[in-house]
Amino acid sequence: MLYLAEVLKKTRVIGSGKAELKLLACQRSEQCWSVVSGEEIIPAPDDASSYNAGTLVMLDLTANRQVQRHSEASRQLISILQNFSRLQEKAKTQEEEIEQWKQSLTYQSQELNRREMEMEARQEQLQQMEEDFERLEQQRQEINTAQLDVDRLREEFDRKNQELEGAWAQLHGELSRLDERQAELQQSNALDDEQARYLNELLNRLAGVVTPTTFVREQLDLSFSLFGQQNERLNHCWQDLEQKQSTVYQLQADIDRQGQDLQNRWQEWQQAQDALEQARAELKAEQRALESKQNHALVLTQHIQHQDTLYQRVYGLADVSDRVRIGAKVDLGALEQMPLDELQKLAQDLENDLEKMSRFVASQEEELSLQQDAIDELNQQIQQASEYDRLRLETERADEQDRYQMLNQTLVGQRRNLQEREAILRQHQAVLARRQGFPRSDAVESDIDLEPVLSQIETLKQQYAQELQRAEAEIQQLKDTIEQMASLVERQHQEQDEKRNEIKQIEQEWQSQKAATSEMWGRVNTYQEMLQPTQDGLNELKLKSEAIASVMTQFQEAIDYQQETIAEMQQAIQRLVGEPMPELAAS
């Protein structure tokens, strides 16, 4: 199990004290840590004595609290803090996106409810129009029936009129013959009985051919009443048509307004799309700038590595020559006065500590090499990655470079400490060898001090490190900017997709409403096309009926005049005969 611990160490006058590890926290899962209750201290392994007091280390413990592996915790803590910061930012971004989705869903729900109510209202209007069409069709059939009745009455009237014209022609013929008979009677001044009966028969026959007009008048009155009813129904239909036309005009105005609004929405979407493309171009420019900065940081890192290599080579001179030392100064007088067995034990302790530290530094050097291999592998992946994967890989590479720099800086002091301990050990061994009677060596007195050269190398490396630190700060700033821009671009991209889908849905609904309105226009126009001929036919029938009524009035006047003429002729025959005559048949 993985633990976070603090190094506790009791210092000694010469050499390092025994180290202990105080457990601080325990990892429960990948992202979950818990504090270790109480103060639990375990002994540190021999290879952990190189840690300074207060250093935080990561421990992998067995069930019986034995240390399997250990490493300095600084880079893992930095990684954990970075991951925690990213999780917080991601959670905040997700909360904002969830809130935006909630608002969008609420608005869409309200809009759908409103449109559903509008569609229900329009369906009711369409159903009402269909009922009006059915009623209008029924009225049209009634008008057609009335028109057939009027045509039948007109045919009957024409037939009666022809009969009346024939009777009139016969009457005129009889009147002509009567005039001739009157002229003859005026010459004879009297009529015999046979002539009087013949004239009476003619008058009775003439009176019998008079056509009664009562039935025709009743039919005309019934037709005028039916015309009034149909006209009232048609007026109601016209009013209904005007209402439907007003409704369709309003719907058409809404469709036009929605079409203009839809066009404005598409224009706004296109403007936002252009802004998104501009943001993408700026993001690519920032990514190119980041890549340039990272290349510069890589060059600085290589310079630092070269300085480290030079530093190690200079340090290596102390390994190949006893005449070289690196700033490690020992009180030789105190060593000369120290008892020989104590000096021998001190030299042995220094040699043991040097061996432990050498193993630890070698393991750290190996880990540093593995870290560099990981960075090189990420560089290869970045060259072959896509645009979006490159950002993630560059972030990982930056983290790996941070770990490399941290571990490298830690190794700088450890390397120097190792070299100093080697120099101190050589001086102790030289004094011990001289005091034990071995051949005298002047290496202690005449050692070449490489400290100025190393200081100059360290100064140059520090300059590179400061420049690298500034470059890394700029890189981090660019990364933050790119991350914000990428998040903004991604959010705008999602918003654009949502708006496009929403506008397409609105456009489909608008097309459906437009088709429904066109259908209503067709029905209203059909309604008007059916209604106008019916109105024209009814008006024409009414005019014809009025003309027939006028003719009937004239015909009735002619019949009355005929009756008066017959009565006068009966009186004339009575005067000629000189006796009352039988009454003619009633008309």
Order of alpha helices (4+ residues) and beta strands (2+ residues): beta-beta-beta-beta-beta-beta-alpha-alpha-alpha-beta-alpha-alpha-alpha-alpha-beta-alpha
